[in-house]
Each structure stands twice: as structure tokens, then as C-alpha cells.
């Protein structure tokens, strides 16, 4: 059953819930964004120039697997994000952990990297 959300104007744009990942009942989701930074220093050690590379988003997702979950390490992921939150054009799974426990549902933890550039797979020569 969907939740009924009541908000004051102060939090009218607050997001409730988690993004959607096909085949997974998402219980936790986080995004960390970073970029490669290169600094140039002068003879006194002061930074005189900075080059900032393309931002990369590190995504962590946890949840309970359903029958249709098919994410694999090295594969791309399609994640439906809440309004106002975006991932890059290409999101690739870098690690995947599956856990089993007595009287528990099967759970999955995945780490993904999202890049701003659209990329596709190609075979190696």
C-alpha cells in the first residue's frame, strides 16, 4: 500500500522513499559524488591552478531480491530516480554481494559507478 504524504510548505519538495531498481525491493540507497582533482603548485608550494575532472557518482544500493533481479558485476544498471535527482548517463555495477540467513529473505548489496558520459559495451579485439 502506498503511503499518504502530508507536508508543510517548508518541506514541499522533500523526497520520500527510495529509487526503483528492477527486481529489487530497495531498503537503502545512497549516492556520493566526487571528481579527480589535479593541482599545480608554484615554487613556494601555493596552488596556482586546479583541474577538476568529470564528476563520478558512487552509488550504494541494498534490498531484497525478487525473481527478476539480473544485475551483474560489469553490467550496466537502470535506476529510476525520484524527481529532482539524477544519475549520469552510464551506470556500471562494480561489486555485488548476496546474503542469506536463517528465517530471512535473500538480500543484495551493490556498488555502482555512474558517469556523465553515455557509453556502450564493445567487444575486445
Secondary structure, 3 states (H helix, E strand, C coil): CCCCCCCCHHHCCCCCCCCEECCEEEEEEEEEEECCEEEEECCCCCEEEEEECCCEEEEEEEEEECCCCCCCCCCECCEECCCCCCCCCEEEEEEEEEECCCCCCCEEEEEEEEECCCCCCCCCC
